[in-house]
């Protein structure tokens, strides 16, 4: 079963994210993306590359360096655990 997520454009098996006007994007490094793809639901602050547009407490779109959709998460600007995933691909 393939779940479609708002703001995501699907082309075959390739997923490209189009920014949702109401949701900020957060870019994570390869280690953070790989950890989520292995089943972990947290991303640590050290794995976040760019969260400049995100406000603490907001739900954000999580992308890897190549701008592939990873999921949506609650963002914390104060905790060592910066992202807590609520949806996954």
OpenMM code with the backbone's topology and positions (N, CA, C; nanometers):
from openmm import Vec3, app, unit

residues = "UNK UNK UNK UNK UNK UNK UNK UNK UNK UNK UNK UNK UNK UNK UNK UNK UNK UNK UNK UNK UNK UNK UNK UNK UNK UNK UNK UNK UNK UNK UNK UNK UNK UNK UNK UNK UNK UNK UNK UNK UNK UNK UNK UNK UNK UNK UNK UNK UNK UNK UNK UNK UNK UNK UNK UNK UNK UNK UNK UNK UNK UNK UNK UNK UNK UNK UNK UNK UNK UNK UNK UNK UNK UNK UNK UNK UNK UNK UNK UNK UNK UNK UNK UNK UNK UNK UNK UNK UNK".split()
positions = [
    Vec3(0.0839, -0.1171, 0.0000),
    Vec3(0.0000, 0.0000, 0.0000),
    Vec3(0.0887, 0.1238, 0.0000),
    Vec3(0.0647, 0.2150, -0.0889),
    Vec3(0.1388, 0.3402, -0.0967),
    Vec3(0.0525, 0.4507, -0.0404),
    Vec3(0.1057, 0.5205, 0.0599),
    Vec3(0.0318, 0.6320, 0.1178),
    Vec3(0.0804, 0.7600, 0.0534),
    Vec3(-0.0110, 0.8409, 0.0065),
    Vec3(0.0229, 0.9705, -0.0522),
    Vec3(0.0193, 1.0757, 0.0579),
    Vec3(0.1198, 1.1587, 0.0613),
    Vec3(0.1297, 1.2628, 0.1610),
    Vec3(0.1102, 1.3979, 0.0942),
    Vec3(0.0279, 1.4852, 0.1525),
    Vec3(0.0088, 1.6176, 0.0938),
    Vec3(0.1419, 1.6895, 0.0775),
    Vec3(0.1587, 1.7589, -0.0353),
    Vec3(0.2802, 1.8330, -0.0597),
    Vec3(0.3883, 1.7528, -0.1288),
    Vec3(0.3613, 1.6242, -0.1556),
    Vec3(0.4609, 1.5386, -0.2187),
    Vec3(0.4147, 1.5051, -0.3595),
    Vec3(0.5048, 1.5215, -0.4536),
    Vec3(0.4749, 1.4880, -0.5926),
    Vec3(0.5389, 1.3524, -0.6216),
    Vec3(0.4601, 1.2573, -0.6694),
    Vec3(0.5081, 1.1215, -0.6952),
    Vec3(0.5293, 1.1030, -0.8445),
    Vec3(0.6491, 1.0557, -0.8821),
    Vec3(0.6812, 1.0226, -1.0203),
    Vec3(0.7401, 0.8826, -1.0201),
    Vec3(0.6609, 0.7833, -1.0478),
    Vec3(0.7108, 0.6463, -1.0420),
    Vec3(0.7564, 0.6160, -0.9011),
    Vec3(0.8800, 0.5678, -0.8866),
    Vec3(0.9321, 0.5394, -0.7529),
    Vec3(1.0081, 0.6571, -0.6952),
    Vec3(1.0293, 0.7614, -0.7744),
    Vec3(1.1023, 0.8794, -0.7284),
    Vec3(1.0078, 0.9719, -0.6536),
    Vec3(1.0526, 1.0196, -0.5369),
    Vec3(0.9722, 1.1125, -0.4574),
    Vec3(1.0430, 1.2462, -0.4523),
    Vec3(0.9761, 1.3482, -0.4942),
    Vec3(1.0313, 1.4827, -0.4871),
    Vec3(0.9371, 1.5668, -0.4024),
    Vec3(0.9917, 1.6426, -0.3125),
    Vec3(0.9094, 1.7226, -0.2233),
    Vec3(0.8854, 1.8611, -0.2816),
    Vec3(0.7607, 1.9018, -0.2763),
    Vec3(0.7244, 2.0387, -0.3072),
    Vec3(0.6818, 2.1013, -0.1755),
    Vec3(0.7389, 2.2127, -0.1419),
    Vec3(0.7121, 2.2747, -0.0133),
    Vec3(0.5638, 2.3003, 0.0071),
    Vec3(0.5163, 2.2639, 0.1218),
    Vec3(0.3813, 2.2953, 0.1634),
    Vec3(0.3871, 2.4353, 0.2238),
    Vec3(0.2972, 2.5232, 0.1843),
    Vec3(0.3014, 2.6621, 0.2299),
    Vec3(0.2915, 2.6745, 0.3808),
    Vec3(0.2272, 2.5792, 0.4473),
    Vec3(0.2064, 2.5879, 0.5907),
    Vec3(0.3119, 2.5139, 0.6716),
    Vec3(0.4056, 2.4479, 0.6052),
    Vec3(0.5010, 2.3641, 0.6758),
    Vec3(0.6435, 2.3963, 0.6322),
    Vec3(0.7322, 2.4156, 0.7284),
    Vec3(0.8727, 2.4423, 0.6986),
    Vec3(0.9449, 2.3126, 0.6665),
    Vec3(1.0512, 2.3226, 0.5872),
    Vec3(1.1352, 2.2080, 0.5569),
    Vec3(1.2562, 2.2077, 0.6484),
    Vec3(1.2955, 2.0881, 0.6926),
    Vec3(1.4187, 2.0691, 0.7680),
    Vec3(1.5011, 1.9672, 0.6904),
    Vec3(1.6284, 2.0003, 0.6661),
    Vec3(1.7183, 1.9127, 0.5921),
    Vec3(1.8071, 1.8393, 0.6917),
    Vec3(1.8194, 1.7069, 0.6753),
    Vec3(1.9031, 1.6265, 0.7638),
    Vec3(2.0156, 1.5607, 0.6836),
    Vec3(2.1214, 1.5241, 0.7539),
    Vec3(2.2347, 1.4601, 0.6871),
    Vec3(2.2062, 1.3116, 0.6610),
    Vec3(2.2997, 1.2456, 0.5965),
    Vec3(2.2830, 1.1053, 0.5577),
    Vec3(2.2639, 1.0163, 0.6800),
    Vec3(2.3400, 1.0402, 0.7859),
    Vec3(2.3283, 0.9589, 0.9068),
    Vec3(2.1867, 0.9667, 0.9654),
    Vec3(2.1315, 1.0885, 0.9740),
    Vec3(1.9961, 1.1041, 1.0262),
    Vec3(1.8928, 1.0385, 0.9369),
    Vec3(1.9067, 1.0561, 0.8047),
    Vec3(1.8126, 0.9945, 0.7103),
    Vec3(1.8202, 0.8428, 0.7166),
    Vec3(1.9419, 0.7893, 0.7212),
    Vec3(1.9586, 0.6431, 0.7276),
    Vec3(1.9013, 0.5865, 0.8567),
    Vec3(1.9173, 0.6594, 0.9658),
    Vec3(1.8644, 0.6136, 1.0949),
    Vec3(1.7117, 0.6026, 1.0889),
    Vec3(1.6452, 0.7013, 1.0297),
    Vec3(1.4989, 0.6965, 1.0174),
    Vec3(1.4574, 0.5814, 0.9262),
    Vec3(1.5272, 0.5651, 0.8158),
    Vec3(1.4939, 0.4575, 0.7218),
    Vec3(1.5150, 0.3194, 0.7830),
    Vec3(1.5976, 0.3122, 0.8877),
    Vec3(1.6192, 0.1857, 0.9592),
    Vec3(1.5153, 0.1637, 1.0689),
    Vec3(1.4259, 0.2627, 1.0897),
    Vec3(1.3167, 0.2443, 1.1848),
    Vec3(1.3179, 0.3339, 1.3067),
    Vec3(1.4214, 0.4151, 1.3269),
    Vec3(1.4249, 0.5063, 1.4412),
    Vec3(1.3321, 0.6245, 1.4146),
    Vec3(1.2709, 0.6742, 1.5203),
    Vec3(1.1736, 0.7824, 1.5057),
    Vec3(1.2251, 0.9168, 1.5560),
    Vec3(1.3537, 0.9236, 1.5951),
    Vec3(1.4120, 1.0481, 1.6420),
    Vec3(1.5285, 1.0866, 1.5536),
    Vec3(1.5488, 1.2163, 1.5362),
    Vec3(1.6681, 1.2675, 1.4693),
    Vec3(1.7305, 1.3689, 1.5640),
    Vec3(1.8593, 1.3507, 1.5895),
    Vec3(1.9311, 1.4359, 1.6833),
    Vec3(1.9750, 1.5669, 1.6189),
    Vec3(1.9945, 1.6677, 1.7011),
    Vec3(2.0350, 1.8006, 1.6549),
    Vec3(2.1618, 1.7950, 1.5697),
    Vec3(2.2541, 1.7066, 1.6039),
    Vec3(2.3799, 1.6964, 1.5290),
    Vec3(2.3596, 1.6467, 1.3859),
    Vec3(2.2434, 1.5874, 1.3569),
    Vec3(2.2135, 1.5372, 1.2222),
    Vec3(2.1313, 1.6361, 1.1393),
    Vec3(2.0941, 1.7491, 1.1968),
    Vec3(2.0155, 1.8501, 1.1260),
    Vec3(2.1108, 1.9467, 1.0553),
    Vec3(2.0949, 1.9587, 0.9234),
    Vec3(2.1787, 2.0483, 0.8451),
    Vec3(2.1197, 2.1884, 0.8350),
    Vec3(1.9865, 2.1969, 0.8188),
    Vec3(1.9225, 2.3275, 0.8038),
    Vec3(1.7816, 2.3231, 0.8609),
    Vec3(1.7606, 2.4023, 0.9638),
    Vec3(1.6280, 2.4169, 1.0237),
    Vec3(1.5967, 2.5645, 1.0419),
    Vec3(1.6558, 2.6467, 0.9578),
    Vec3(1.6448, 2.7916, 0.9746),
    Vec3(1.5020, 2.8446, 0.9617),
    Vec3(1.4179, 2.7750, 0.8855),
    Vec3(1.2808, 2.8222, 0.8653),
    Vec3(1.1828, 2.7629, 0.9663),
    Vec3(1.2293, 2.6723, 1.0509),
    Vec3(1.1393, 2.6003, 1.1419),
    Vec3(1.1281, 2.6712, 1.2766),
    Vec3(1.0080, 2.6732, 1.3292),
    Vec3(0.9825, 2.7285, 1.4626),
    Vec3(0.9686, 2.6131, 1.5613),
    Vec3(1.0208, 2.6313, 1.6806),
    Vec3(1.0081, 2.5293, 1.7840),
    Vec3(0.8622, 2.4937, 1.8088),
    Vec3(0.8339, 2.3640, 1.8190),
    Vec3(0.6981, 2.3165, 1.8439),
    Vec3(0.6144, 2.2957, 1.7196),
    Vec3(0.6686, 2.3285, 1.6022),
    Vec3(0.5902, 2.3145, 1.4791),
    Vec3(0.6112, 2.1768, 1.4156),
    Vec3(0.5185, 2.1402, 1.3299),
    Vec3(0.5326, 2.0199, 1.2489),
    Vec3(0.6033, 2.0612, 1.1207),
    Vec3(0.7087, 1.9865, 1.0851),
    Vec3(0.7912, 2.0208, 0.9698),
    Vec3(0.7999, 1.9028, 0.8739),
    Vec3(0.8353, 1.9326, 0.7496),
    Vec3(0.8653, 1.8301, 0.6512),
    Vec3(1.0147, 1.8004, 0.6611),
    Vec3(1.0490, 1.6730, 0.6745),
    Vec3(1.1886, 1.6323, 0.6879),
    Vec3(1.2372, 1.5795, 0.5536),
    Vec3(1.3494, 1.6351, 0.5057),
    Vec3(1.4076, 1.5976, 0.3776),
    Vec3(1.5534, 1.5595, 0.3971),
    Vec3(1.6040, 1.4703, 0.3082),
    Vec3(1.7473, 1.4429, 0.3106),
    Vec3(1.8195, 1.5469, 0.2250),
    Vec3(1.9518, 1.5358, 0.2137),
    Vec3(2.0298, 1.6354, 0.1395),
    Vec3(1.9888, 1.6463, -0.0067),
    Vec3(1.9380, 1.5370, -0.0631),
    Vec3(1.8954, 1.5371, -0.2028),
    Vec3(1.7501, 1.5828, -0.2176),
    Vec3(1.6915, 1.6298, -0.1071),
    Vec3(1.5536, 1.6809, -0.1021),
    Vec3(1.4499, 1.5699, -0.1212),
    Vec3(1.4858, 1.4468, -0.0869),
    Vec3(1.3890, 1.3364, -0.0852),
    Vec3(1.3122, 1.3409, 0.0457),
    Vec3(1.1832, 1.3177, 0.0361),
    Vec3(1.0948, 1.3203, 0.1521),
    Vec3(1.1274, 1.2039, 0.2449),
    Vec3(1.1456, 1.2344, 0.3736),
    Vec3(1.1678, 1.1316, 0.4752),
    Vec3(1.0433, 1.1143, 0.5598),
    Vec3(0.9799, 1.2241, 0.5961),
    Vec3(0.8600, 1.2176, 0.6793),
    Vec3(0.8238, 1.3557, 0.7311),
    Vec3(0.7333, 1.3559, 0.8260),
    Vec3(0.6946, 1.4790, 0.8937),
    Vec3(0.7236, 1.4586, 1.0413),
    Vec3(0.7650, 1.5665, 1.1074),
    Vec3(0.8088, 1.5533, 1.2463),
    Vec3(0.7739, 1.6761, 1.3274),
    Vec3(0.7688, 1.6572, 1.4580),
    Vec3(0.7610, 1.7693, 1.5513),
    Vec3(0.9024, 1.8205, 1.5707),
    Vec3(0.9220, 1.9513, 1.5566),
    Vec3(1.0536, 2.0112, 1.5665),
    Vec3(1.0732, 2.0773, 1.7025),
    Vec3(1.1891, 2.0519, 1.7631),
    Vec3(1.2262, 2.1189, 1.8874),
    Vec3(1.3550, 2.1965, 1.8649),
    Vec3(1.3531, 2.3225, 1.8990),
    Vec3(1.4737, 2.4040, 1.8880),
    Vec3(1.5512, 2.4069, 2.0195),
    Vec3(1.5050, 2.3321, 2.1195),
    Vec3(1.5690, 2.3319, 2.2508),
    Vec3(1.6264, 2.1959, 2.2905),
    Vec3(1.5696, 2.0897, 2.2401),
    Vec3(1.6095, 1.9551, 2.2804),
    Vec3(1.7230, 1.9016, 2.1935),
    Vec3(1.8012, 1.8100, 2.2483),
    Vec3(1.9027, 1.7393, 2.1704),
    Vec3(1.8355, 1.6512, 2.0649),
    Vec3(1.7129, 1.6062, 2.0942),
    Vec3(1.6315, 1.5345, 1.9950),
    Vec3(1.5514, 1.6414, 1.9219),
    Vec3(1.5999, 1.6816, 1.8051),
    Vec3(1.5388, 1.7934, 1.7329),
    Vec3(1.4122, 1.7551, 1.6598),
    Vec3(1.4056, 1.6312, 1.6108),
    Vec3(1.2911, 1.5889, 1.5309),
    Vec3(1.2348, 1.4585, 1.5841),
    Vec3(1.1032, 1.4571, 1.6066),
    Vec3(1.0317, 1.3363, 1.6463),
    Vec3(0.9332, 1.3055, 1.5351),
    Vec3(0.9613, 1.1992, 1.4611),
    Vec3(0.8816, 1.1666, 1.3424),
    Vec3(0.7397, 1.1274, 1.3797),
    Vec3(0.6441, 1.1802, 1.3037),
    Vec3(0.5027, 1.1441, 1.3206),
    Vec3(0.4483, 1.0748, 1.1979),
    Vec3(0.5129, 1.0926, 1.0811),
    Vec3(0.4779, 1.0187, 0.9600),
    Vec3(0.6081, 0.9771, 0.8917),
    Vec3(0.6025, 0.8683, 0.8181),
    Vec3(0.7183, 0.8157, 0.7455),
    Vec3(0.6755, 0.7819, 0.6044),
    Vec3(0.7748, 0.7711, 0.5161),
    Vec3(0.7472, 0.7235, 0.3798),
    Vec3(0.7340, 0.5745, 0.3859),
] * unit.nanometer
topology = app.Topology()
chain = topology.addChain("A")
for resn in residues:
    res = topology.addResidue(resn, chain)
    for name in ("N", "CA", "C"):
        topology.addAtom(name, app.Element.getBySymbol(name[0]), res)
